[in-house]
Amino acid sequence: MSQRLHLVFGGELVDPTKTKFKDPGKIHIVGMFPDYDSAHNAWKAEAQRTVDDAHTRYFIAHIHRLRDEDTESSTTEELGD
């Protein structure tokens, strides 16, 4: 079984309708999680904590989907369920 890592991070955006961070140096790294469910729980907690700040947004990055841009076909694209 392959490992499906997920990164939860967020911070203040320049515009709440876009995904450009105001200060990338201040991105809050919540953590790395071994499965989507635990990442979603962490994301939800941070999103609820900052619900009153429209410019702050949190994301879940599916680390297992990252690819090597210099390689035509990355091995991560071939992962099965």
C-alpha positions as CSV (number, residue, x, y, z in Angstrom):
1,M,0.0,0.0,0.0
2,S,1.4,3.4,-1.0
3,Q,1.5,6.3,1.5
4,R,-0.7,9.3,0.7
5,L,0.8,12.3,2.4
6,H,-1.1,15.6,2.7
7,L,0.2,19.0,3.7
8,V,-2.1,21.5,5.4
9,F,-1.0,25.2,5.2
10,G,-2.5,28.6,4.9
11,G,-2.2,32.3,5.5
12,E,-3.3,35.8,4.5
13,L,-4.2,36.2,0.8
14,V,-3.8,39.4,-1.3
15,D,-7.4,38.9,-2.6
16,P,-9.8,36.4,-1.0
17,T,-10.9,35.3,-4.5
18,K,-7.4,34.3,-5.5
19,T,-4.6,32.1,-4.1
20,K,-1.7,34.5,-4.0
21,F,-0.3,34.9,-0.5
22,K,0.3,38.4,0.9
23,D,3.6,37.4,2.5
24,P,4.8,33.9,1.6
25,G,7.3,34.1,4.4
26,K,4.4,34.1,6.9
27,I,2.6,31.0,5.5
28,H,1.4,28.9,8.5
29,I,2.4,25.3,8.0
30,V,-0.1,23.3,10.0
31,G,1.5,19.9,9.3
32,M,2.0,16.8,7.2
33,F,-0.7,14.1,7.6
34,P,-0.7,10.4,6.6
35,D,-4.2,10.4,5.1
36,Y,-6.8,12.7,3.8
37,D,-9.2,12.4,6.7
38,S,-6.7,13.6,9.3
39,A,-5.6,16.4,6.9
40,H,-9.2,17.4,6.4
41,N,-9.7,17.6,10.2
42,A,-6.7,19.8,10.6
43,W,-7.8,22.0,7.7
44,K,-11.3,22.3,9.1
45,A,-10.0,23.3,12.6
46,E,-7.8,26.1,11.1
47,A,-10.5,27.3,8.7
48,Q,-13.0,27.5,11.6
49,R,-10.4,29.3,13.8
50,T,-9.9,32.0,11.2
51,V,-13.5,32.1,9.9
52,D,-13.8,35.8,10.7
53,D,-10.8,36.8,8.6
54,A,-11.9,36.7,4.9
55,H,-8.3,37.1,3.7
56,T,-7.0,34.1,5.5
57,R,-7.4,30.7,3.8
58,Y,-6.1,27.2,4.4
59,F,-5.4,24.5,1.8
60,I,-4.7,20.8,1.6
61,A,-1.9,19.8,-0.7
62,H,-1.9,16.3,-2.0
63,I,1.8,15.6,-1.7
64,H,1.5,12.2,-3.3
65,R,0.4,13.9,-6.5
66,L,3.5,16.1,-6.9
67,R,5.5,15.5,-10.0
68,D,8.9,16.1,-11.2
69,E,8.5,18.9,-13.8
70,D,11.7,17.8,-15.6
71,T,10.4,14.3,-16.2
72,E,7.9,13.6,-18.9
73,S,6.0,11.0,-16.9
74,S,6.5,11.1,-13.1
75,T,6.1,7.9,-11.1
76,T,3.7,9.7,-8.8
77,E,1.2,9.9,-11.7
78,E,1.2,6.1,-11.9
79,L,0.2,5.5,-8.3
80,G,-2.9,3.4,-7.9
81,D,-5.4,3.3,-5.1
